[in-house]
Amino acid sequence: MYLSGFKESPYLMVKPDSDLSNVNPEFLQNKYVVRLSGGDYDESFIKRFVYVFRNVKFLDIGNKFGGHKDNSFIYELPNLEGLVISLFRDVDFILNCSILSKKLKQLHLTVYSKNKLKNLDALNDSLERLAISDFDEKDLTKLSALSNLKSLSFLTARIKNLKGIEAMTNLRVLSLGGVRSLVDISDITALQNLKFLEFDICWKLQDFSPIGQLKELEVLQLMDCK
């Protein structure tokens, strides 16, 4: 068990052979994101981890793999405010958002699979920031119930239009990364509270004029948009 990452954003790496019987008390004060990454985390280790880190606020299991593929232990962490997780298609685990921490404010899906996610709307009261990689939907209707979101980011997405985003009127930040198929952003005009807008690898979009109707916009970034 050791600290890693950058000085400004360190994280606590917990490996499968970490000694959970002698944890530095500082590591239990929620100063760091706790990360489980790689290796074979067996059932007994996970049970001990849940007991020791039962009050953890920020957990990253986005790269956890190996023998322990059942991530249901996250439902036993009632104080989670931030979660990074992968929804692998070849793993049986399904993320049921209705039994996640009621305090969850940040969710990052490093691998997205629509068949591995249910009851996302149950997070609407608490969730403020959502980030998704490999979003394979054609539009944003699957996310439209999250009307209280303040930040929505895609690292890569197959969306063709922004249908569904008109319900997210509380958005302040919208980052559209790797949106090679995006051709229509007309629905973006509903986001009259938007401050930051980013397009990255947006090759097919020809009409950017709807951006002109975003009266509160302060920052616009266009990267690799042909």
PyMOL commands that place a pseudoatom at each C-alpha (Angstrom):
pseudoatom trace, name=CA, resn=MET, resi=1, chain=A, elem=C, hetatm=0, pos=[0.000, 0.000, 0.000]
pseudoatom trace, name=CA, resn=TYR, resi=2, chain=A, elem=C, hetatm=0, pos=[1.565, 3.266, -1.083]
pseudoatom trace, name=CA, resn=LEU, resi=3, chain=A, elem=C, hetatm=0, pos=[0.886, 6.785, -2.342]
pseudoatom trace, name=CA, resn=SER, resi=4, chain=A, elem=C, hetatm=0, pos=[1.279, 7.473, -6.049]
pseudoatom trace, name=CA, resn=GLY, resi=5, chain=A, elem=C, hetatm=0, pos=[0.094, 9.913, -8.694]
pseudoatom trace, name=CA, resn=PHE, resi=6, chain=A, elem=C, hetatm=0, pos=[0.820, 13.619, -8.864]
pseudoatom trace, name=CA, resn=LYS, resi=7, chain=A, elem=C, hetatm=0, pos=[1.448, 15.874, -5.881]
pseudoatom trace, name=CA, resn=GLU, resi=8, chain=A, elem=C, hetatm=0, pos=[-1.733, 17.818, -6.642]
pseudoatom trace, name=CA, resn=SER, resi=9, chain=A, elem=C, hetatm=0, pos=[-3.862, 14.651, -6.951]
pseudoatom trace, name=CA, resn=PRO, resi=10, chain=A, elem=C, hetatm=0, pos=[-2.275, 11.720, -5.110]
pseudoatom trace, name=CA, resn=TYR, resi=11, chain=A, elem=C, hetatm=0, pos=[-3.995, 8.393, -4.777]
pseudoatom trace, name=CA, resn=LEU, resi=12, chain=A, elem=C, hetatm=0, pos=[-3.564, 5.461, -2.425]
pseudoatom trace, name=CA, resn=MET, resi=13, chain=A, elem=C, hetatm=0, pos=[-2.678, 2.267, -4.261]
pseudoatom trace, name=CA, resn=VAL, resi=14, chain=A, elem=C, hetatm=0, pos=[-3.973, -0.862, -2.548]
pseudoatom trace, name=CA, resn=LYS, resi=15, chain=A, elem=C, hetatm=0, pos=[-2.509, -4.023, -4.071]
pseudoatom trace, name=CA, resn=PRO, resi=16, chain=A, elem=C, hetatm=0, pos=[-3.665, -7.629, -3.549]
pseudoatom trace, name=CA, resn=ASP, resi=17, chain=A, elem=C, hetatm=0, pos=[-0.747, -8.220, -1.183]
pseudoatom trace, name=CA, resn=SER, resi=18, chain=A, elem=C, hetatm=0, pos=[-1.220, -5.020, 0.834]
pseudoatom trace, name=CA, resn=ASP, resi=19, chain=A, elem=C, hetatm=0, pos=[-1.224, -5.439, 4.611]
pseudoatom trace, name=CA, resn=LEU, resi=20, chain=A, elem=C, hetatm=0, pos=[-4.706, -4.414, 5.714]
pseudoatom trace, name=CA, resn=SER, resi=21, chain=A, elem=C, hetatm=0, pos=[-3.934, -5.171, 9.358]
pseudoatom trace, name=CA, resn=ASN, resi=22, chain=A, elem=C, hetatm=0, pos=[-1.479, -2.312, 9.752]
pseudoatom trace, name=CA, resn=VAL, resi=23, chain=A, elem=C, hetatm=0, pos=[-2.887, 0.599, 7.768]
pseudoatom trace, name=CA, resn=ASN, resi=24, chain=A, elem=C, hetatm=0, pos=[-1.403, 4.029, 8.335]
pseudoatom trace, name=CA, resn=PRO, resi=25, chain=A, elem=C, hetatm=0, pos=[-4.174, 6.022, 10.096]
pseudoatom trace, name=CA, resn=GLU, resi=26, chain=A, elem=C, hetatm=0, pos=[-3.547, 8.877, 7.658]
pseudoatom trace, name=CA, resn=PHE, resi=27, chain=A, elem=C, hetatm=0, pos=[-4.699, 6.619, 4.812]
pseudoatom trace, name=CA, resn=LEU, resi=28, chain=A, elem=C, hetatm=0, pos=[-8.121, 6.315, 6.454]
pseudoatom trace, name=CA, resn=GLN, resi=29, chain=A, elem=C, hetatm=0, pos=[-8.813, 10.050, 6.639]
pseudoatom trace, name=CA, resn=ASN, resi=30, chain=A, elem=C, hetatm=0, pos=[-10.129, 10.358, 3.061]
pseudoatom trace, name=CA, resn=LYS, resi=31, chain=A, elem=C, hetatm=0, pos=[-7.274, 12.563, 1.923]
pseudoatom trace, name=CA, resn=TYR, resi=32, chain=A, elem=C, hetatm=0, pos=[-6.689, 10.405, -1.155]
pseudoatom trace, name=CA, resn=VAL, resi=33, chain=A, elem=C, hetatm=0, pos=[-8.542, 8.505, -3.836]
pseudoatom trace, name=CA, resn=VAL, resi=34, chain=A, elem=C, hetatm=0, pos=[-8.241, 4.812, -2.981]
pseudoatom trace, name=CA, resn=ARG, resi=35, chain=A, elem=C, hetatm=0, pos=[-7.329, 2.729, -6.012]
pseudoatom trace, name=CA, resn=LEU, resi=36, chain=A, elem=C, hetatm=0, pos=[-7.534, -1.023, -6.590]
pseudoatom trace, name=CA, resn=SER, resi=37, chain=A, elem=C, hetatm=0, pos=[-5.748, -1.801, -9.837]
pseudoatom trace, name=CA, resn=GLY, resi=38, chain=A, elem=C, hetatm=0, pos=[-4.794, -5.098, -11.437]
pseudoatom trace, name=CA, resn=GLY, resi=39, chain=A, elem=C, hetatm=0, pos=[-3.949, -8.355, -9.726]
pseudoatom trace, name=CA, resn=ASP, resi=40, chain=A, elem=C, hetatm=0, pos=[-6.054, -11.041, -8.129]
pseudoatom trace, name=CA, resn=TYR, resi=41, chain=A, elem=C, hetatm=0, pos=[-8.140, -9.674, -5.248]
pseudoatom trace, name=CA, resn=ASP, resi=42, chain=A, elem=C, hetatm=0, pos=[-9.641, -12.702, -3.527]
pseudoatom trace, name=CA, resn=GLU, resi=43, chain=A, elem=C, hetatm=0, pos=[-12.874, -12.711, -1.533]
pseudoatom trace, name=CA, resn=SER, resi=44, chain=A, elem=C, hetatm=0, pos=[-11.228, -12.608, 1.880]
pseudoatom trace, name=CA, resn=PHE, resi=45, chain=A, elem=C, hetatm=0, pos=[-9.109, -9.607, 0.880]
pseudoatom trace, name=CA, resn=ILE, resi=46, chain=A, elem=C, hetatm=0, pos=[-12.137, -7.710, -0.418]
pseudoatom trace, name=CA, resn=LYS, resi=47, chain=A, elem=C, hetatm=0, pos=[-14.095, -8.406, 2.761]
pseudoatom trace, name=CA, resn=ARG, resi=48, chain=A, elem=C, hetatm=0, pos=[-11.223, -7.105, 4.842]
pseudoatom trace, name=CA, resn=PHE, resi=49, chain=A, elem=C, hetatm=0, pos=[-10.890, -4.079, 2.570]
pseudoatom trace, name=CA, resn=VAL, resi=50, chain=A, elem=C, hetatm=0, pos=[-14.582, -3.221, 2.993]
pseudoatom trace, name=CA, resn=TYR, resi=51, chain=A, elem=C, hetatm=0, pos=[-14.193, -3.409, 6.764]
pseudoatom trace, name=CA, resn=VAL, resi=52, chain=A, elem=C, hetatm=0, pos=[-11.028, -1.294, 6.949]
pseudoatom trace, name=CA, resn=PHE, resi=53, chain=A, elem=C, hetatm=0, pos=[-12.097, 1.271, 4.324]
pseudoatom trace, name=CA, resn=ARG, resi=54, chain=A, elem=C, hetatm=0, pos=[-15.808, 1.256, 5.144]
pseudoatom trace, name=CA, resn=ASN, resi=55, chain=A, elem=C, hetatm=0, pos=[-15.858, 5.082, 5.290]
pseudoatom trace, name=CA, resn=VAL, resi=56, chain=A, elem=C, hetatm=0, pos=[-13.998, 5.652, 2.019]
pseudoatom trace, name=CA, resn=LYS, resi=57, chain=A, elem=C, hetatm=0, pos=[-15.289, 8.580, -0.041]
pseudoatom trace, name=CA, resn=PHE, resi=58, chain=A, elem=C, hetatm=0, pos=[-13.389, 8.223, -3.308]
pseudoatom trace, name=CA, resn=LEU, resi=59, chain=A, elem=C, hetatm=0, pos=[-12.753, 4.813, -4.857]
pseudoatom trace, name=CA, resn=ASP, resi=60, chain=A, elem=C, hetatm=0, pos=[-11.151, 3.921, -8.190]
pseudoatom trace, name=CA, resn=ILE, resi=61, chain=A, elem=C, hetatm=0, pos=[-11.588, 0.343, -9.413]
pseudoatom trace, name=CA, resn=GLY, resi=62, chain=A, elem=C, hetatm=0, pos=[-11.582, 1.238, -13.090]
pseudoatom trace, name=CA, resn=ASN, resi=63, chain=A, elem=C, hetatm=0, pos=[-8.599, -1.008, -13.802]
pseudoatom trace, name=CA, resn=LYS, resi=64, chain=A, elem=C, hetatm=0, pos=[-9.333, -3.777, -11.329]
pseudoatom trace, name=CA, resn=PHE, resi=65, chain=A, elem=C, hetatm=0, pos=[-9.174, -7.199, -12.918]
pseudoatom trace, name=CA, resn=GLY, resi=66, chain=A, elem=C, hetatm=0, pos=[-7.963, -10.696, -12.174]
pseudoatom trace, name=CA, resn=GLY, resi=67, chain=A, elem=C, hetatm=0, pos=[-9.692, -13.411, -10.196]
pseudoatom trace, name=CA, resn=HIS, resi=68, chain=A, elem=C, hetatm=0, pos=[-12.077, -11.087, -8.354]
pseudoatom trace, name=CA, resn=LYS, resi=69, chain=A, elem=C, hetatm=0, pos=[-14.488, -9.706, -10.918]
pseudoatom trace, name=CA, resn=ASP, resi=70, chain=A, elem=C, hetatm=0, pos=[-17.525, -9.234, -8.694]
pseudoatom trace, name=CA, resn=ASN, resi=71, chain=A, elem=C, hetatm=0, pos=[-17.641, -5.562, -7.732]
pseudoatom trace, name=CA, resn=SER, resi=72, chain=A, elem=C, hetatm=0, pos=[-20.770, -5.802, -5.600]
pseudoatom trace, name=CA, resn=PHE, resi=73, chain=A, elem=C, hetatm=0, pos=[-18.719, -4.859, -2.535]
pseudoatom trace, name=CA, resn=ILE, resi=74, chain=A, elem=C, hetatm=0, pos=[-19.131, -1.206, -3.559]
pseudoatom trace, name=CA, resn=TYR, resi=75, chain=A, elem=C, hetatm=0, pos=[-22.743, -1.358, -2.383]
pseudoatom trace, name=CA, resn=GLU, resi=76, chain=A, elem=C, hetatm=0, pos=[-21.405, -1.812, 1.164]
pseudoatom trace, name=CA, resn=LEU, resi=77, chain=A, elem=C, hetatm=0, pos=[-19.646, 1.575, 1.131]
pseudoatom trace, name=CA, resn=PRO, resi=78, chain=A, elem=C, hetatm=0, pos=[-22.335, 4.067, 2.210]
pseudoatom trace, name=CA, resn=ASN, resi=79, chain=A, elem=C, hetatm=0, pos=[-20.139, 7.176, 2.163]
pseudoatom trace, name=CA, resn=LEU, resi=80, chain=A, elem=C, hetatm=0, pos=[-18.912, 6.966, -1.422]
pseudoatom trace, name=CA, resn=GLU, resi=81, chain=A, elem=C, hetatm=0, pos=[-18.917, 10.354, -3.119]
pseudoatom trace, name=CA, resn=GLY, resi=82, chain=A, elem=C, hetatm=0, pos=[-16.757, 9.442, -6.104]
pseudoatom trace, name=CA, resn=LEU, resi=83, chain=A, elem=C, hetatm=0, pos=[-16.474, 6.175, -8.034]
pseudoatom trace, name=CA, resn=VAL, resi=84, chain=A, elem=C, hetatm=0, pos=[-14.409, 5.090, -11.029]
pseudoatom trace, name=CA, resn=ILE, resi=85, chain=A, elem=C, hetatm=0, pos=[-15.487, 1.725, -12.427]
pseudoatom trace, name=CA, resn=SER, resi=86, chain=A, elem=C, hetatm=0, pos=[-15.426, -0.289, -15.664]
pseudoatom trace, name=CA, resn=LEU, resi=87, chain=A, elem=C, hetatm=0, pos=[-18.455, -2.142, -16.995]
pseudoatom trace, name=CA, resn=PHE, resi=88, chain=A, elem=C, hetatm=0, pos=[-16.759, -4.968, -18.860]
pseudoatom trace, name=CA, resn=ARG, resi=89, chain=A, elem=C, hetatm=0, pos=[-18.978, -6.803, -21.323]
pseudoatom trace, name=CA, resn=ASP, resi=90, chain=A, elem=C, hetatm=0, pos=[-17.468, -10.215, -20.539]
pseudoatom trace, name=CA, resn=VAL, resi=91, chain=A, elem=C, hetatm=0, pos=[-18.025, -9.928, -16.764]
pseudoatom trace, name=CA, resn=ASP, resi=92, chain=A, elem=C, hetatm=0, pos=[-21.319, -10.857, -15.112]
pseudoatom trace, name=CA, resn=PHE, resi=93, chain=A, elem=C, hetatm=0, pos=[-21.367, -7.874, -12.750]
pseudoatom trace, name=CA, resn=ILE, resi=94, chain=A, elem=C, hetatm=0, pos=[-24.128, -5.325, -13.443]
pseudoatom trace, name=CA, resn=LEU, resi=95, chain=A, elem=C, hetatm=0, pos=[-23.917, -1.892, -11.829]
pseudoatom trace, name=CA, resn=ASN, resi=96, chain=A, elem=C, hetatm=0, pos=[-27.242, -1.245, -10.108]
pseudoatom trace, name=CA, resn=CYS, resi=97, chain=A, elem=C, hetatm=0, pos=[-27.219, 2.468, -9.352]
pseudoatom trace, name=CA, resn=SER, resi=98, chain=A, elem=C, hetatm=0, pos=[-30.270, 2.263, -7.101]
pseudoatom trace, name=CA, resn=ILE, resi=99, chain=A, elem=C, hetatm=0, pos=[-28.221, 0.608, -4.344]
pseudoatom trace, name=CA, resn=LEU, resi=100, chain=A, elem=C, hetatm=0, pos=[-25.107, 2.737, -4.630]
pseudoatom trace, name=CA, resn=SER, resi=101, chain=A, elem=C, hetatm=0, pos=[-24.246, 5.316, -1.992]
pseudoatom trace, name=CA, resn=LYS, resi=102, chain=A, elem=C, hetatm=0, pos=[-26.894, 8.036, -1.779]
pseudoatom trace, name=CA, resn=LYS, resi=103, chain=A, elem=C, hetatm=0, pos=[-24.011, 10.520, -1.465]
pseudoatom trace, name=CA, resn=LEU, resi=104, chain=A, elem=C, hetatm=0, pos=[-22.455, 9.740, -4.837]
pseudoatom trace, name=CA, resn=LYS, resi=105, chain=A, elem=C, hetatm=0, pos=[-21.540, 12.976, -6.631]
pseudoatom trace, name=CA, resn=GLN, resi=106, chain=A, elem=C, hetatm=0, pos=[-19.015, 11.790, -9.201]
pseudoatom trace, name=CA, resn=LEU, resi=107, chain=A, elem=C, hetatm=0, pos=[-19.145, 8.729, -11.450]
pseudoatom trace, name=CA, resn=HIS, resi=108, chain=A, elem=C, hetatm=0, pos=[-16.623, 7.767, -14.124]
pseudoatom trace, name=CA, resn=LEU, resi=109, chain=A, elem=C, hetatm=0, pos=[-17.358, 4.752, -16.319]
pseudoatom trace, name=CA, resn=THR, resi=110, chain=A, elem=C, hetatm=0, pos=[-13.997, 3.925, -17.899]
pseudoatom trace, name=CA, resn=VAL, resi=111, chain=A, elem=C, hetatm=0, pos=[-15.667, 1.182, -19.933]
pseudoatom trace, name=CA, resn=TYR, resi=112, chain=A, elem=C, hetatm=0, pos=[-19.337, 1.596, -20.819]
pseudoatom trace, name=CA, resn=SER, resi=113, chain=A, elem=C, hetatm=0, pos=[-21.761, -1.199, -21.614]
pseudoatom trace, name=CA, resn=LYS, resi=114, chain=A, elem=C, hetatm=0, pos=[-25.490, -0.486, -21.722]
pseudoatom trace, name=CA, resn=ASN, resi=115, chain=A, elem=C, hetatm=0, pos=[-26.275, -4.077, -20.723]
pseudoatom trace, name=CA, resn=LYS, resi=116, chain=A, elem=C, hetatm=0, pos=[-24.181, -3.724, -17.567]
pseudoatom trace, name=CA, resn=LEU, resi=117, chain=A, elem=C, hetatm=0, pos=[-25.865, -0.602, -16.201]
pseudoatom trace, name=CA, resn=LYS, resi=118, chain=A, elem=C, hetatm=0, pos=[-29.293, -0.260, -14.627]
pseudoatom trace, name=CA, resn=ASN, resi=119, chain=A, elem=C, hetatm=0, pos=[-31.321, 2.356, -12.734]
pseudoatom trace, name=CA, resn=LEU, resi=120, chain=A, elem=C, hetatm=0, pos=[-29.010, 5.229, -13.607]
pseudoatom trace, name=CA, resn=ASP, resi=121, chain=A, elem=C, hetatm=0, pos=[-31.867, 7.635, -12.923]
pseudoatom trace, name=CA, resn=ALA, resi=122, chain=A, elem=C, hetatm=0, pos=[-31.675, 6.699, -9.224]
pseudoatom trace, name=CA, resn=LEU, resi=123, chain=A, elem=C, hetatm=0, pos=[-28.573, 8.895, -8.982]
pseudoatom trace, name=CA, resn=ASN, resi=124, chain=A, elem=C, hetatm=0, pos=[-30.292, 12.068, -10.127]
pseudoatom trace, name=CA, resn=ASP, resi=125, chain=A, elem=C, hetatm=0, pos=[-30.652, 13.591, -6.662]
pseudoatom trace, name=CA, resn=SER, resi=126, chain=A, elem=C, hetatm=0, pos=[-26.934, 13.380, -5.848]
pseudoatom trace, name=CA, resn=LEU, resi=127, chain=A, elem=C, hetatm=0, pos=[-24.867, 12.971, -9.033]
pseudoatom trace, name=CA, resn=GLU, resi=128, chain=A, elem=C, hetatm=0, pos=[-23.175, 16.164, -10.234]
pseudoatom trace, name=CA, resn=ARG, resi=129, chain=A, elem=C, hetatm=0, pos=[-20.371, 14.904, -12.494]
pseudoatom trace, name=CA, resn=LEU, resi=130, chain=A, elem=C, hetatm=0, pos=[-20.514, 12.043, -14.999]
pseudoatom trace, name=CA, resn=ALA, resi=131, chain=A, elem=C, hetatm=0, pos=[-17.670, 10.917, -17.267]
pseudoatom trace, name=CA, resn=ILE, resi=132, chain=A, elem=C, hetatm=0, pos=[-17.924, 8.037, -19.747]
pseudoatom trace, name=CA, resn=SER, resi=133, chain=A, elem=C, hetatm=0, pos=[-15.478, 6.284, -22.057]
pseudoatom trace, name=CA, resn=ASP, resi=134, chain=A, elem=C, hetatm=0, pos=[-16.586, 4.206, -25.050]
pseudoatom trace, name=CA, resn=PHE, resi=135, chain=A, elem=C, hetatm=0, pos=[-20.176, 5.469, -24.978]
pseudoatom trace, name=CA, resn=ASP, resi=136, chain=A, elem=C, hetatm=0, pos=[-21.811, 3.437, -27.752]
pseudoatom trace, name=CA, resn=GLU, resi=137, chain=A, elem=C, hetatm=0, pos=[-25.283, 5.011, -27.836]
pseudoatom trace, name=CA, resn=LYS, resi=138, chain=A, elem=C, hetatm=0, pos=[-26.444, 7.058, -30.854]
pseudoatom trace, name=CA, resn=ASP, resi=139, chain=A, elem=C, hetatm=0, pos=[-27.671, 9.963, -28.715]
pseudoatom trace, name=CA, resn=LEU, resi=140, chain=A, elem=C, hetatm=0, pos=[-28.010, 10.963, -25.046]
pseudoatom trace, name=CA, resn=THR, resi=141, chain=A, elem=C, hetatm=0, pos=[-31.537, 9.796, -24.271]
pseudoatom trace, name=CA, resn=LYS, resi=142, chain=A, elem=C, hetatm=0, pos=[-30.186, 7.093, -21.916]
pseudoatom trace, name=CA, resn=LEU, resi=143, chain=A, elem=C, hetatm=0, pos=[-28.776, 9.880, -19.745]
pseudoatom trace, name=CA, resn=SER, resi=144, chain=A, elem=C, hetatm=0, pos=[-31.666, 12.344, -19.962]
pseudoatom trace, name=CA, resn=ALA, resi=145, chain=A, elem=C, hetatm=0, pos=[-33.015, 11.466, -16.498]
pseudoatom trace, name=CA, resn=LEU, resi=146, chain=A, elem=C, hetatm=0, pos=[-29.905, 13.015, -14.927]
pseudoatom trace, name=CA, resn=SER, resi=147, chain=A, elem=C, hetatm=0, pos=[-31.332, 16.509, -14.993]
pseudoatom trace, name=CA, resn=ASN, resi=148, chain=A, elem=C, hetatm=0, pos=[-29.229, 17.732, -12.059]
pseudoatom trace, name=CA, resn=LEU, resi=149, chain=A, elem=C, hetatm=0, pos=[-25.856, 17.054, -13.672]
pseudoatom trace, name=CA, resn=LYS, resi=150, chain=A, elem=C, hetatm=0, pos=[-23.423, 19.966, -13.636]
pseudoatom trace, name=CA, resn=SER, resi=151, chain=A, elem=C, hetatm=0, pos=[-20.661, 18.300, -15.646]
pseudoatom trace, name=CA, resn=LEU, resi=152, chain=A, elem=C, hetatm=0, pos=[-20.858, 15.705, -18.442]
pseudoatom trace, name=CA, resn=SER, resi=153, chain=A, elem=C, hetatm=0, pos=[-17.756, 14.395, -20.207]
pseudoatom trace, name=CA, resn=PHE, resi=154, chain=A, elem=C, hetatm=0, pos=[-17.121, 11.798, -22.883]
pseudoatom trace, name=CA, resn=LEU, resi=155, chain=A, elem=C, hetatm=0, pos=[-13.636, 10.522, -23.587]
pseudoatom trace, name=CA, resn=THR, resi=156, chain=A, elem=C, hetatm=0, pos=[-14.928, 8.636, -26.629]
pseudoatom trace, name=CA, resn=ALA, resi=157, chain=A, elem=C, hetatm=0, pos=[-18.496, 8.333, -27.902]
pseudoatom trace, name=CA, resn=ARG, resi=158, chain=A, elem=C, hetatm=0, pos=[-20.413, 7.161, -30.974]
pseudoatom trace, name=CA, resn=ILE, resi=159, chain=A, elem=C, hetatm=0, pos=[-23.204, 9.692, -30.667]
pseudoatom trace, name=CA, resn=LYS, resi=160, chain=A, elem=C, hetatm=0, pos=[-24.620, 11.207, -33.841]
pseudoatom trace, name=CA, resn=ASN, resi=161, chain=A, elem=C, hetatm=0, pos=[-26.664, 13.921, -32.151]
pseudoatom trace, name=CA, resn=LEU, resi=162, chain=A, elem=C, hetatm=0, pos=[-27.340, 15.372, -28.691]
pseudoatom trace, name=CA, resn=LYS, resi=163, chain=A, elem=C, hetatm=0, pos=[-30.987, 14.371, -28.334]
pseudoatom trace, name=CA, resn=GLY, resi=164, chain=A, elem=C, hetatm=0, pos=[-31.740, 14.004, -24.628]
pseudoatom trace, name=CA, resn=ILE, resi=165, chain=A, elem=C, hetatm=0, pos=[-29.382, 16.737, -23.487]
pseudoatom trace, name=CA, resn=GLU, resi=166, chain=A, elem=C, hetatm=0, pos=[-32.225, 19.277, -23.517]
pseudoatom trace, name=CA, resn=ALA, resi=167, chain=A, elem=C, hetatm=0, pos=[-33.273, 17.877, -20.111]
pseudoatom trace, name=CA, resn=MET, resi=168, chain=A, elem=C, hetatm=0, pos=[-29.869, 18.643, -18.565]
pseudoatom trace, name=CA, resn=THR, resi=169, chain=A, elem=C, hetatm=0, pos=[-30.376, 22.365, -18.147]
pseudoatom trace, name=CA, resn=ASN, resi=170, chain=A, elem=C, hetatm=0, pos=[-28.151, 22.521, -15.054]
pseudoatom trace, name=CA, resn=LEU, resi=171, chain=A, elem=C, hetatm=0, pos=[-25.021, 21.608, -17.008]
pseudoatom trace, name=CA, resn=ARG, resi=172, chain=A, elem=C, hetatm=0, pos=[-22.109, 24.001, -16.555]
pseudoatom trace, name=CA, resn=VAL, resi=173, chain=A, elem=C, hetatm=0, pos=[-19.480, 21.831, -18.263]
pseudoatom trace, name=CA, resn=LEU, resi=174, chain=A, elem=C, hetatm=0, pos=[-19.841, 19.701, -21.402]
pseudoatom trace, name=CA, resn=SER, resi=175, chain=A, elem=C, hetatm=0, pos=[-16.860, 17.890, -22.899]
pseudoatom trace, name=CA, resn=LEU, resi=176, chain=A, elem=C, hetatm=0, pos=[-17.411, 15.902, -26.096]
pseudoatom trace, name=CA, resn=GLY, resi=177, chain=A, elem=C, hetatm=0, pos=[-14.290, 13.856, -26.759]
pseudoatom trace, name=CA, resn=GLY, resi=178, chain=A, elem=C, hetatm=0, pos=[-13.732, 11.419, -29.587]
pseudoatom trace, name=CA, resn=VAL, resi=179, chain=A, elem=C, hetatm=0, pos=[-17.124, 12.155, -31.181]
pseudoatom trace, name=CA, resn=ARG, resi=180, chain=A, elem=C, hetatm=0, pos=[-16.231, 11.214, -34.760]
pseudoatom trace, name=CA, resn=SER, resi=181, chain=A, elem=C, hetatm=0, pos=[-19.849, 10.478, -35.733]
pseudoatom trace, name=CA, resn=LEU, resi=182, chain=A, elem=C, hetatm=0, pos=[-21.449, 13.646, -34.356]
pseudoatom trace, name=CA, resn=VAL, resi=183, chain=A, elem=C, hetatm=0, pos=[-23.353, 15.531, -37.066]
pseudoatom trace, name=CA, resn=ASP, resi=184, chain=A, elem=C, hetatm=0, pos=[-26.040, 17.510, -35.200]
pseudoatom trace, name=CA, resn=ILE, resi=185, chain=A, elem=C, hetatm=0, pos=[-25.769, 19.681, -32.065]
pseudoatom trace, name=CA, resn=SER, resi=186, chain=A, elem=C, hetatm=0, pos=[-29.024, 21.608, -32.418]
pseudoatom trace, name=CA, resn=ASP, resi=187, chain=A, elem=C, hetatm=0, pos=[-30.294, 20.387, -29.012]
pseudoatom trace, name=CA, resn=ILE, resi=188, chain=A, elem=C, hetatm=0, pos=[-27.406, 22.121, -27.269]
pseudoatom trace, name=CA, resn=THR, resi=189, chain=A, elem=C, hetatm=0, pos=[-29.333, 25.410, -27.321]
pseudoatom trace, name=CA, resn=ALA, resi=190, chain=A, elem=C, hetatm=0, pos=[-31.264, 24.255, -24.226]
pseudoatom trace, name=CA, resn=LEU, resi=191, chain=A, elem=C, hetatm=0, pos=[-28.118, 24.554, -22.109]
pseudoatom trace, name=CA, resn=GLN, resi=192, chain=A, elem=C, hetatm=0, pos=[-28.439, 28.184, -21.154]
pseudoatom trace, name=CA, resn=ASN, resi=193, chain=A, elem=C, hetatm=0, pos=[-26.308, 27.740, -18.005]
pseudoatom trace, name=CA, resn=LEU, resi=194, chain=A, elem=C, hetatm=0, pos=[-23.341, 26.219, -19.839]
pseudoatom trace, name=CA, resn=LYS, resi=195, chain=A, elem=C, hetatm=0, pos=[-19.972, 27.847, -19.073]
pseudoatom trace, name=CA, resn=PHE, resi=196, chain=A, elem=C, hetatm=0, pos=[-17.477, 25.444, -20.654]
pseudoatom trace, name=CA, resn=LEU, resi=197, chain=A, elem=C, hetatm=0, pos=[-17.836, 23.550, -23.946]
pseudoatom trace, name=CA, resn=GLU, resi=198, chain=A, elem=C, hetatm=0, pos=[-15.269, 21.291, -25.581]
pseudoatom trace, name=CA, resn=PHE, resi=199, chain=A, elem=C, hetatm=0, pos=[-15.230, 19.346, -28.848]
pseudoatom trace, name=CA, resn=ASP, resi=200, chain=A, elem=C, hetatm=0, pos=[-12.404, 16.919, -29.572]
pseudoatom trace, name=CA, resn=ILE, resi=201, chain=A, elem=C, hetatm=0, pos=[-12.016, 14.762, -32.702]
pseudoatom trace, name=CA, resn=CYS, resi=202, chain=A, elem=C, hetatm=0, pos=[-15.292, 16.002, -34.120]
pseudoatom trace, name=CA, resn=TRP, resi=203, chain=A, elem=C, hetatm=0, pos=[-14.777, 15.402, -37.856]
pseudoatom trace, name=CA, resn=LYS, resi=204, chain=A, elem=C, hetatm=0, pos=[-18.260, 15.233, -39.364]
pseudoatom trace, name=CA, resn=LEU, resi=205, chain=A, elem=C, hetatm=0, pos=[-19.989, 18.201, -37.757]
pseudoatom trace, name=CA, resn=GLN, resi=206, chain=A, elem=C, hetatm=0, pos=[-20.427, 21.048, -40.246]
pseudoatom trace, name=CA, resn=ASP, resi=207, chain=A, elem=C, hetatm=0, pos=[-22.806, 23.401, -38.443]
pseudoatom trace, name=CA, resn=PHE, resi=208, chain=A, elem=C, hetatm=0, pos=[-21.493, 24.862, -35.177]
pseudoatom trace, name=CA, resn=SER, resi=209, chain=A, elem=C, hetatm=0, pos=[-23.922, 27.801, -35.227]
pseudoatom trace, name=CA, resn=PRO, resi=210, chain=A, elem=C, hetatm=0, pos=[-26.118, 26.570, -32.311]
pseudoatom trace, name=CA, resn=ILE, resi=211, chain=A, elem=C, hetatm=0, pos=[-23.188, 27.428, -30.019]
pseudoatom trace, name=CA, resn=GLY, resi=212, chain=A, elem=C, hetatm=0, pos=[-23.949, 31.073, -30.685]
pseudoatom trace, name=CA, resn=GLN, resi=213, chain=A, elem=C, hetatm=0, pos=[-27.147, 30.783, -28.645]
pseudoatom trace, name=CA, resn=LEU, resi=214, chain=A, elem=C, hetatm=0, pos=[-25.305, 29.802, -25.444]
pseudoatom trace, name=CA, resn=LYS, resi=215, chain=A, elem=C, hetatm=0, pos=[-25.351, 33.209, -23.789]
pseudoatom trace, name=CA, resn=GLU, resi=216, chain=A, elem=C, hetatm=0, pos=[-23.486, 32.173, -20.611]
pseudoatom trace, name=CA, resn=LEU, resi=217, chain=A, elem=C, hetatm=0, pos=[-20.658, 30.367, -22.396]
pseudoatom trace, name=CA, resn=GLU, resi=218, chain=A, elem=C, hetatm=0, pos=[-17.210, 31.511, -21.250]
pseudoatom trace, name=CA, resn=VAL, resi=219, chain=A, elem=C, hetatm=0, pos=[-14.844, 28.876, -22.688]
pseudoatom trace, name=CA, resn=LEU, resi=220, chain=A, elem=C, hetatm=0, pos=[-15.053, 27.111, -26.054]
pseudoatom trace, name=CA, resn=GLN, resi=221, chain=A, elem=C, hetatm=0, pos=[-12.414, 24.586, -27.102]
pseudoatom trace, name=CA, resn=LEU, resi=222, chain=A, elem=C, hetatm=0, pos=[-12.326, 23.026, -30.575]
pseudoatom trace, name=CA, resn=MET, resi=223, chain=A, elem=C, hetatm=0, pos=[-9.609, 20.401, -31.015]
pseudoatom trace, name=CA, resn=ASP, resi=224, chain=A, elem=C, hetatm=0, pos=[-9.039, 18.336, -34.161]
pseudoatom trace, name=CA, resn=CYS, resi=225, chain=A, elem=C, hetatm=0, pos=[-12.402, 19.318, -35.645]
pseudoatom trace, name=CA, resn=LYS, resi=226, chain=A, elem=C, hetatm=0, pos=[-11.181, 19.541, -39.268]
for i in range(1, 226): cmd.bond("trace and resi %d" % i, "trace and resi %d" % (i + 1))
show_as sticks, trace
zoom trace
